Amino acid sequence: MKKIDVAYISKKINQLNKKIHRAEEQGNDNKVWWRKMKFDKLISKVKSKVKK
């Protein structure tokens, strides 16, 4: 099982951010929308882990 820590989530955020920008360039709004939802979820996880 993977250790879910701030560094791991940050890496996933960076990967997702690249995918969002690529989808925006291609004009695929549906992918952008779903990925931004996932992005917000990861950001909230990071904030909750940093608070602890």
Biopython code that builds the backbone (N, CA, C, O; Angstrom):
import numpy as np
from Bio.PDB.StructureBuilder import StructureBuilder

atoms = [
    (1, "MET", "N", (0.840, -1.173, 0.000)),
    (1, "MET", "CA", (0.000, 0.000, 0.000)),
    (1, "MET", "C", (0.889, 1.242, 0.000)),
    (1, "MET", "O", (1.893, 1.306, 0.710)),
    (2, "LYS", "N", (0.496, 2.235, -0.819)),
    (2, "LYS", "CA", (1.307, 3.438, -0.911)),
    (2, "LYS", "C", (1.109, 4.335, 0.301)),
    (2, "LYS", "O", (0.032, 4.401, 0.894)),
    (3, "LYS", "N", (2.189, 5.020, 0.641)),
    (3, "LYS", "CA", (2.116, 5.984, 1.722)),
    (3, "LYS", "C", (1.621, 7.308, 1.133)),
    (3, "LYS", "O", (2.293, 7.916, 0.300)),
    (4, "ILE", "N", (0.453, 7.741, 1.571)),
    (4, "ILE", "CA", (-0.135, 8.970, 1.061)),
    (4, "ILE", "C", (0.305, 10.117, 1.970)),
    (4, "ILE", "O", (-0.253, 10.315, 3.050)),
    (5, "ASP", "N", (1.301, 10.862, 1.526)),
    (5, "ASP", "CA", (1.755, 12.015, 2.284)),
    (5, "ASP", "C", (1.708, 13.254, 1.392)),
    (5, "ASP", "O", (1.283, 13.181, 0.239)),
    (6, "VAL", "N", (2.139, 14.373, 1.924)),
    (6, "VAL", "CA", (2.045, 15.642, 1.199)),
    (6, "VAL", "C", (2.882, 15.618, -0.074)),
    (6, "VAL", "O", (2.461, 16.163, -1.094)),
    (7, "ALA", "N", (4.049, 15.004, -0.035)),
    (7, "ALA", "CA", (4.914, 14.951, -1.214)),
    (7, "ALA", "C", (4.256, 14.156, -2.337)),
    (7, "ALA", "O", (4.318, 14.552, -3.502)),
    (8, "TYR", "N", (3.630, 13.042, -1.989)),
    (8, "TYR", "CA", (2.958, 12.207, -2.986)),
    (8, "TYR", "C", (1.781, 12.957, -3.622)),
    (8, "TYR", "O", (1.604, 12.936, -4.840)),
    (9, "ILE", "N", (0.988, 13.615, -2.782)),
    (9, "ILE", "CA", (-0.167, 14.353, -3.292)),
    (9, "ILE", "C", (0.296, 15.528, -4.147)),
    (9, "ILE", "O", (-0.334, 15.837, -5.159)),
    (10, "SER", "N", (1.375, 16.182, -3.760)),
    (10, "SER", "CA", (1.916, 17.296, -4.544)),
    (10, "SER", "C", (2.358, 16.831, -5.925)),
    (10, "SER", "O", (2.154, 17.526, -6.920)),
    (11, "LYS", "N", (2.957, 15.664, -5.976)),
    (11, "LYS", "CA", (3.374, 15.093, -7.262)),
    (11, "LYS", "C", (2.155, 14.846, -8.144)),
    (11, "LYS", "O", (2.178, 15.149, -9.337)),
    (12, "LYS", "N", (1.092, 14.298, -7.561)),
    (12, "LYS", "CA", (-0.129, 14.030, -8.313)),
    (12, "LYS", "C", (-0.779, 15.331, -8.785)),
    (12, "LYS", "O", (-1.333, 15.386, -9.883)),
    (13, "ILE", "N", (-0.713, 16.379, -7.960)),
    (13, "ILE", "CA", (-1.261, 17.681, -8.350)),
    (13, "ILE", "C", (-0.512, 18.222, -9.561)),
    (13, "ILE", "O", (-1.127, 18.738, -10.494)),
    (14, "ASN", "N", (0.818, 18.106, -9.548)),
    (14, "ASN", "CA", (1.611, 18.590, -10.672)),
    (14, "ASN", "C", (1.289, 17.828, -11.952)),
    (14, "ASN", "O", (1.177, 18.432, -13.018)),
    (15, "GLN", "N", (1.140, 16.513, -11.858)),
    (15, "GLN", "CA", (0.793, 15.717, -13.032)),
    (15, "GLN", "C", (-0.579, 16.106, -13.571)),
    (15, "GLN", "O", (-0.769, 16.224, -14.782)),
    (16, "LEU", "N", (-1.522, 16.304, -12.672)),
    (16, "LEU", "CA", (-2.869, 16.663, -13.066)),
    (16, "LEU", "C", (-2.908, 18.060, -13.676)),
    (16, "LEU", "O", (-3.665, 18.308, -14.615)),
    (17, "ASN", "N", (-2.107, 18.960, -13.154)),
    (17, "ASN", "CA", (-2.038, 20.317, -13.688)),
    (17, "ASN", "C", (-1.545, 20.303, -15.134)),
    (17, "ASN", "O", (-2.057, 21.045, -15.971)),
    (18, "LYS", "N", (-0.556, 19.465, -15.429)),
    (18, "LYS", "CA", (-0.064, 19.325, -16.797)),
    (18, "LYS", "C", (-1.173, 18.820, -17.718)),
    (18, "LYS", "O", (-1.330, 19.307, -18.837)),
    (19, "LYS", "N", (-1.945, 17.832, -17.234)),
    (19, "LYS", "CA", (-3.037, 17.284, -18.031)),
    (19, "LYS", "C", (-4.118, 18.328, -18.280)),
    (19, "LYS", "O", (-4.702, 18.375, -19.362)),
    (20, "ILE", "N", (-4.385, 19.166, -17.276)),
    (20, "ILE", "CA", (-5.399, 20.216, -17.429)),
    (20, "ILE", "C", (-4.975, 21.196, -18.520)),
    (20, "ILE", "O", (-5.777, 21.547, -19.385)),
    (21, "HIS", "N", (-3.725, 21.635, -18.481)),
    (21, "HIS", "CA", (-3.247, 22.588, -19.475)),
    (21, "HIS", "C", (-3.240, 21.988, -20.878)),
    (21, "HIS", "O", (-3.553, 22.672, -21.852)),
    (22, "ARG", "N", (-2.886, 20.723, -20.979)),
    (22, "ARG", "CA", (-2.882, 20.055, -22.273)),
    (22, "ARG", "C", (-4.303, 19.966, -22.831)),
    (22, "ARG", "O", (-4.513, 20.191, -24.023)),
    (23, "ALA", "N", (-5.264, 19.643, -21.991)),
    (23, "ALA", "CA", (-6.660, 19.538, -22.427)),
    (23, "ALA", "C", (-7.215, 20.909, -22.809)),
    (23, "ALA", "O", (-8.025, 21.015, -23.730)),
    (24, "GLU", "N", (-6.781, 21.965, -22.102)),
    (24, "GLU", "CA", (-7.223, 23.316, -22.455)),
    (24, "GLU", "C", (-6.713, 23.711, -23.832)),
    (24, "GLU", "O", (-7.435, 24.326, -24.617)),
    (25, "GLU", "N", (-5.465, 23.354, -24.123)),
    (25, "GLU", "CA", (-4.900, 23.662, -25.445)),
    (25, "GLU", "C", (-5.645, 22.930, -26.548)),
    (25, "GLU", "O", (-5.821, 23.465, -27.643)),
    (26, "GLN", "N", (-6.085, 21.702, -26.264)),
    (26, "GLN", "CA", (-6.792, 20.905, -27.255)),
    (26, "GLN", "C", (-8.268, 21.279, -27.344)),
    (26, "GLN", "O", (-8.969, 20.837, -28.254)),
    (27, "GLY", "N", (-8.739, 22.093, -26.400)),
    (27, "GLY", "CA", (-10.127, 22.539, -26.429)),
    (27, "GLY", "C", (-11.115, 21.506, -25.926)),
    (27, "GLY", "O", (-12.288, 21.550, -26.296)),
    (28, "ASN", "N", (-10.674, 20.583, -25.095)),
    (28, "ASN", "CA", (-11.549, 19.535, -24.577)),
    (28, "ASN", "C", (-12.076, 19.961, -23.204)),
    (28, "ASN", "O", (-11.473, 19.656, -22.175)),
    (29, "ASP", "N", (-13.210, 20.670, -23.203)),
    (29, "ASP", "CA", (-13.750, 21.245, -21.968)),
    (29, "ASP", "C", (-14.199, 20.186, -20.971)),
    (29, "ASP", "O", (-14.104, 20.405, -19.764)),
    (30, "ASN", "N", (-14.683, 19.055, -21.441)),
    (30, "ASN", "CA", (-15.162, 18.011, -20.544)),
    (30, "ASN", "C", (-14.018, 17.463, -19.685)),
    (30, "ASN", "O", (-14.168, 17.297, -18.475)),
    (31, "LYS", "N", (-12.883, 17.185, -20.317)),
    (31, "LYS", "CA", (-11.728, 16.686, -19.564)),
    (31, "LYS", "C", (-11.224, 17.734, -18.590)),
    (31, "LYS", "O", (-10.838, 17.413, -17.467)),
    (32, "VAL", "N", (-11.230, 19.001, -19.028)),
    (32, "VAL", "CA", (-10.781, 20.084, -18.149)),
    (32, "VAL", "C", (-11.657, 20.147, -16.908)),
    (32, "VAL", "O", (-11.152, 20.286, -15.794)),
    (33, "TRP", "N", (-12.957, 20.044, -17.095)),
    (33, "TRP", "CA", (-13.897, 20.134, -15.983)),
    (33, "TRP", "C", (-13.667, 19.022, -14.974)),
    (33, "TRP", "O", (-13.580, 19.285, -13.775)),
    (34, "TRP", "N", (-13.567, 17.772, -15.445)),
    (34, "TRP", "CA", (-13.358, 16.630, -14.548)),
    (34, "TRP", "C", (-12.028, 16.724, -13.830)),
    (34, "TRP", "O", (-11.938, 16.432, -12.637)),
    (35, "ARG", "N", (-10.995, 17.132, -14.551)),
    (35, "ARG", "CA", (-9.672, 17.206, -13.941)),
    (35, "ARG", "C", (-9.583, 18.324, -12.920)),
    (35, "ARG", "O", (-8.870, 18.197, -11.925)),
    (36, "LYS", "N", (-10.300, 19.422, -13.154)),
    (36, "LYS", "CA", (-10.303, 20.506, -12.167)),
    (36, "LYS", "C", (-11.026, 20.075, -10.899)),
    (36, "LYS", "O", (-10.645, 20.484, -9.803)),
    (37, "MET", "N", (-12.063, 19.255, -11.034)),
    (37, "MET", "CA", (-12.741, 18.733, -9.853)),
    (37, "MET", "C", (-11.784, 17.865, -9.039)),
    (37, "MET", "O", (-11.719, 17.981, -7.815)),
    (38, "LYS", "N", (-11.047, 16.999, -9.725)),
    (38, "LYS", "CA", (-10.085, 16.127, -9.059)),
    (38, "LYS", "C", (-8.956, 16.955, -8.433)),
    (38, "LYS", "O", (-8.486, 16.655, -7.335)),
    (39, "PHE", "N", (-8.533, 17.996, -9.149)),
    (39, "PHE", "CA", (-7.497, 18.909, -8.678)),
    (39, "PHE", "C", (-7.918, 19.571, -7.363)),
    (39, "PHE", "O", (-7.131, 19.637, -6.419)),
    (40, "ASP", "N", (-9.151, 20.058, -7.303)),
    (40, "ASP", "CA", (-9.659, 20.691, -6.082)),
    (40, "ASP", "C", (-9.698, 19.713, -4.920)),
    (40, "ASP", "O", (-9.416, 20.079, -3.780)),
    (41, "LYS", "N", (-10.049, 18.467, -5.214)),
    (41, "LYS", "CA", (-10.095, 17.435, -4.177)),
    (41, "LYS", "C", (-8.695, 17.178, -3.607)),
    (41, "LYS", "O", (-8.532, 17.037, -2.395)),
    (42, "LEU", "N", (-7.696, 17.120, -4.479)),
    (42, "LEU", "CA", (-6.324, 16.899, -4.025)),
    (42, "LEU", "C", (-5.802, 18.091, -3.222)),
    (42, "LEU", "O", (-5.095, 17.914, -2.230)),
    (43, "ILE", "N", (-6.150, 19.301, -3.653)),
    (43, "ILE", "CA", (-5.734, 20.503, -2.934)),
    (43, "ILE", "C", (-6.305, 20.489, -1.521)),
    (43, "ILE", "O", (-5.609, 20.832, -0.565)),
    (44, "SER", "N", (-7.567, 20.094, -1.387)),
    (44, "SER", "CA", (-8.175, 20.051, -0.057)),
    (44, "SER", "C", (-7.511, 18.988, 0.823)),
    (44, "SER", "O", (-7.385, 19.175, 2.033)),
    (45, "LYS", "N", (-7.088, 17.873, 0.217)),
    (45, "LYS", "CA", (-6.383, 16.835, 0.978)),
    (45, "LYS", "C", (-5.048, 17.356, 1.495)),
    (45, "LYS", "O", (-4.669, 17.086, 2.635)),
    (46, "VAL", "N", (-4.337, 18.102, 0.655)),
    (46, "VAL", "CA", (-3.042, 18.650, 1.059)),
    (46, "VAL", "C", (-3.242, 19.622, 2.218)),
    (46, "VAL", "O", (-2.501, 19.590, 3.200)),
    (47, "LYS", "N", (-4.248, 20.485, 2.098)),
    (47, "LYS", "CA", (-4.493, 21.471, 3.151)),
    (47, "LYS", "C", (-4.855, 20.797, 4.478)),
    (47, "LYS", "O", (-4.440, 21.253, 5.544)),
    (48, "SER", "N", (-5.622, 19.723, 4.408)),
    (48, "SER", "CA", (-6.003, 19.030, 5.642)),
    (48, "SER", "C", (-4.804, 18.317, 6.278)),
    (48, "SER", "O", (-4.697, 18.247, 7.502)),
    (49, "LYS", "N", (-3.901, 17.786, 5.435)),
    (49, "LYS", "CA", (-2.727, 17.095, 5.973)),
    (49, "LYS", "C", (-1.727, 18.094, 6.566)),
    (49, "LYS", "O", (-1.054, 17.787, 7.549)),
    (50, "VAL", "N", (-1.631, 19.278, 5.975)),
    (50, "VAL", "CA", (-0.690, 20.283, 6.469)),
    (50, "VAL", "C", (-1.171, 20.845, 7.799)),
    (50, "VAL", "O", (-0.354, 21.172, 8.659)),
    (51, "LYS", "N", (-2.482, 20.963, 7.982)),
    (51, "LYS", "CA", (-3.036, 21.494, 9.220)),
    (51, "LYS", "C", (-2.671, 20.642, 10.425)),
    (51, "LYS", "O", (-2.418, 21.169, 11.508)),
    (52, "LYS", "N", (-2.642, 19.330, 10.241)),
    (52, "LYS", "CA", (-2.413, 18.400, 11.355)),
    (52, "LYS", "C", (-1.093, 18.570, 12.010)),
    (52, "LYS", "O", (-0.778, 17.851, 12.959)),
]
sb = StructureBuilder()
sb.init_structure("model")
sb.init_model(0)
sb.init_chain("A")
sb.init_seg("    ")
for serial, (resi, resn, name, xyz) in enumerate(atoms, 1):
    if name == "N":
        sb.init_residue(resn, " ", resi, " ")
    sb.init_atom(name, np.array(xyz, "f"), 0.0, 1.0, " ", f" {name:<3s}", serial, name[0])
structure = sb.get_structure()
